[in-house]
Amino acid sequence: MAQTALKKIVVIGGGTGMPVLLRGLKQHPIDLSAIVTVADDGGSSGRLRSEMEMPAPGDIRNVIAALSDVEPMLMELFQHRFTKGNGLSGHSMGNLLLAAMTSVTGDFYTGIKEISRVLNVKGNIYPIANQNMFLHAEYEDGDIVTGESNIPKANKRIKRVFLKPNPVLPLPEAVEAIHDADLVVIAPGSLYTSTLPNLIVPQIGEALRETTAKVVYVCNVMTQAGETSHYSASDHVQAIADHIGTGCIQAVVMHNRTIDRDVQMVYAEENAEPVRYDLDKLRSMGLEIIEEDIVKERNHSLRHDTDKVAKVLCSLI
């Protein structure tokens, strides 16, 4: 099939949920692009960010790993995290490679493209911005906290998140990808610290409103302490609408099976619970609801099933 004939799917997100979707989608005959958050400030990413004044590489590294097609040993090396060494401990090899390539090329996005070429990545990977950016949260009591890793720690209801410097300049290629897409997928993940940092970048919300593509949100299965405690599915969608306006999302994909009781008890220890799927409220918001069995359990941990979700998403185009 000619490249020009392939349908274009753009996935927006970060954290652990996005690579799960991408691993499944790369198996399909589509033109795939990933727009990835660079707001992380914890661990290896945070250290490289502050020492090298570069965007956070961690989420980008995981997306490269999800979309690459290389020998398993090479990928194991890329994802290796050092546990010893003064100054080296805690760093992942992939983060260091991204930092080195940014230094060599003088540009973060160029560095990503070069590493993607070396690691035989299927699709395009766009950092949401090509500059260092800092996520802030304002809680309902008026307090403001700086730093993606600090936001859940307060364990208070979040009113809004915002970025500095203001404005953050989005990567033009990312905006163009949304405009040209046949389907835009907002990936599951930490709502306020992985999903919204992408959407609140100026021109991204605007592009989501203007694109002729269907925009689909793959809803989280479980709530997250410090971010979405007691949130229903409509609360997740409403939080996105509160930040970038209504009318950006047309459909919501959600799991349609009950979570086993013993799995719920494991999550309850982390103050997490199944997201309540309030279908009537979602329909009243004008959303199409797509219910499928798209989650798998492993060792009492829930993850979206990469193949099942990909199949559902590809069926929409």
N, C-alpha and C positions, 0 to 999 in steps of 0.2 A: 504493500500500500504506500502511495506517495506520502511524503512527510506533510505536504500541504493539506492532504485530505484527512489527516488525523484530527479528531476532536480535542479541544484544549480544556484541560482541567487544571485549575489553580487551587492549591491548598494553602490556607493561612493558619499559622499557629506557632507552637513551640512546646517545650516540655516533653513529656513522655508520650502523650497521645498522638502527636503529629507523625512521628516515624512509623507508628503502627499502621496508620492509614496509607502512608507512602509505600511501605513494603508490599502491600497488596496491590496498589494502583500501578506500580511499575511493571507488573506482570501483564497488564492489558495494553492493547495497541492504541495508545493515546499520546498526545503531546502534553507532558506533565511539567508543572512548575510548582515550586514551593516558596512561599514568602514567610520568612522566619524572624521571630523576635530576637533582638540583641540587647535586651534590657537586664539580663541576668547579672547579678553582682556578688554572687556567692562562690565559694570554693576557688577552683583553678581559674574559672572565667573571670571572677572578680579580681583576682590578683593580677592577671594579665591585663585586664582592663585598666587598672590604676597604674601599673608599672609601665605599660606601653602606650597608654592613651589610645586604645583601639576599641571597637565594639566587642561585646562579649561573644566569644567563639563557641561556647558549649552547645547551645541548641543547634547551631550551624553544623558542628561536628556530628551530632547524632543524625541529622538529616542527610549529610554526606554518606554516613555509614548505611543508612536505610536505602539510599538510592544507588549505591555503588555495586558494581559487579566485578569483584576481584577474588583472588584465592582467599580462603578463610583465614590463613595465617597472616596475610597482609592486613586484613580487617581487624584481626585480633591485636596486631601491633598498633594499628591506628587508634583503637579504643583502649589500649593499655593505660592503666593509671599507676604511676609510681607510688610505692609505699615507703621507700627509703630515700635518703639523700637530703642533705641540708639545702633547702631552697627548691629541690625537685619533688619532694614528697607531696602528694596530693594532685600534682599536675597530670593531665592526660596527654599522651603522645600526640593525639590529633589536635588538641588545643595549642600545643607548642609548635606543631607544623603550620597551623593557621597563622600563628603569631609570626613565625619565621617568614612565611610567604608574604604576609602583609608588609614586613620590613623589607624584603627583597624587592617586591614590586612597587612599594610605596602606597599601596591602596588595598583596603580590606576586600572589596568586591572582586578586584582583579586576582587577588590571592585565592579566593574561593573558586573562581573559574579555573585557575591553573591546577589546583588540587583536584577539582572535579574531573578535569581531563585526565590526570595521572591515574585516578582511582576509577575511571570508566563509569562515571555517574550517568544514569539515565534521567534526562530532564534538566530543567534549569533551577538553580537555587539562588534566590534573591534575599539578601538581608533587608529587613524592612527599611533600614537607613544605613548609610555608609559612614556613620559618625557615632561617637560615644554619646549615649543618652541615658538619662536617669529617671527611673519611675518613682512617682510620689503617690501616696494615698491620703485622702481626707476621709476621716471617719465621721459617723453621724453626730458624734459629740464635738466635732470641730477640730480635733487633734489632727496633725499632719505628720506623716512618717516618710522618710526618704529611703529608697533602696528596696528592690524587688524581694530580697531575702528577709527583710525586716517586716514587710507588710502583714504576713499572716500571724506574726508573733504576738501582736497586740490583742488578738482574739476579740476584736470589736467589729461591729457591723460597718462595712465600708460604704461610704456615700459615693465616692468617685475616685478614679485614678487619673493622673495627668503626667506629662513628660516635660522635662527640661533638658537642654535649652528649648525655648519656645520661640519660633516653631522649630520642630525637628523636620529636616528636609527628607522626604521619602525618596528612595531610589527610583528614578524615573522608569526604569525597566519593570519595577514591581507594579506601578500604577498602570503602565501600558498592558501588562499581562492580565490584569483584572478587566480592563476595557475590552481586550481581545478574546476573553475566555468564552467557552460554551457552558461551563459549569464552574462555580466558585464554591469551595468547601471550607467552612470555618471548623477547624479540627477541635476535638474534645481536649480538655486540659484545664489547668488552673485558670479560672475565669478572669480574675483580676490581674494575675501576674504572668500569664502566658498568652491568653487570647486577646484581651483588650489592649495590651501595649502595642499590638499591630494595628488594631482598628482605629485607635485614637490619633494615629499619625495623620496630620493634615493631608488631604487629597485622597486618602485611602477610603474613608467613609463616603466621600463624594463619588469616588470611582465605583463603590459598591452600589450606590443609588443609580448611577448613570449606565452601568453595564447592561447589556441585553442578556447576559448570562443569568441562569437561575442561581440564586445564592442559597446554599443549604447549610444549616448548622447541625453538626453531629453532637447531640446533647450528652453531657456527662452522665455516667451511671450512678456515681456516688457523690455525695456532698463532700466538701473539704473544710476541715476545722480552720478557723481564722479567715476564711474567704467566703464560703457559701453555706454555712451551717443553716439547716432547715430550709434551704432553697428548693422550690419546685422548678420544674422545667420552664414554666412561664417566667419565673423570677430570673432565670439565666437570660432568657431572651429579652426581658424588660431591662436588665442591666446593660445589655448591648445597645438597646434602643435609647436608653437614657444618655449614653455617651456619644452615639453617632447619629441619632435620629431614627424615626420609624421608617418602615418601608425598605430597609436594606436586606432583610431576610425574607425569603418566600416559603421555605420549607424547613421542617425539623425532622431529623432521623433519630429514632429512639429504640431502645431495646424493649421487647414485648414479653419477656419472661420474668417470673418472680425470682428474686435473689434468694438462694438457700439460706435458711435460718442460721446455720453454723458459720457461713461466710459473713452474714450481717453482724454476728457477734464479734468476729475478728475485727471488722471495721469499726465497730462501736468502741473498741478500746482506743481508737484514734479519734473518737468523737465524730465519726462519719456515719452516714446512713444513706439508704437508697434515695436518689432524687425522685420526688413524687411527680408523676406524669399527669398533670392536670389538663387533660385533653380538651375539655370544654373551654377552658380559659385560653388555651392556645388557638383553638378554632375561632374564638371571638376576636383574636388578634389578627385574623385573616391568614393564618398559616396553614399550609398543607402539612399533614402529619404522615410520616412514613414509619410504620412500625414493623420491625423485623427482629428475628433472633440473631443478634450480632455480637454477643459477648461470650467469652469463654472464661472458665475458672481454672486456675492452676495454683496449687498449694494455698488454697483459701485466699487467693488474690484474683481480682477481676481485671480483665483487659478486653478491649474491643478485639474481635476476631478479624485479623487483617484481611483474610480472603473474603469473608462474608460482607464486610463493610465495603470493600472495593467493588464487589459484584453489585451491591445495592446502588452505589454511587454511579457506576458506569451505566446501569440500567436507566438512569435519569437523563442520559444523553442519547 
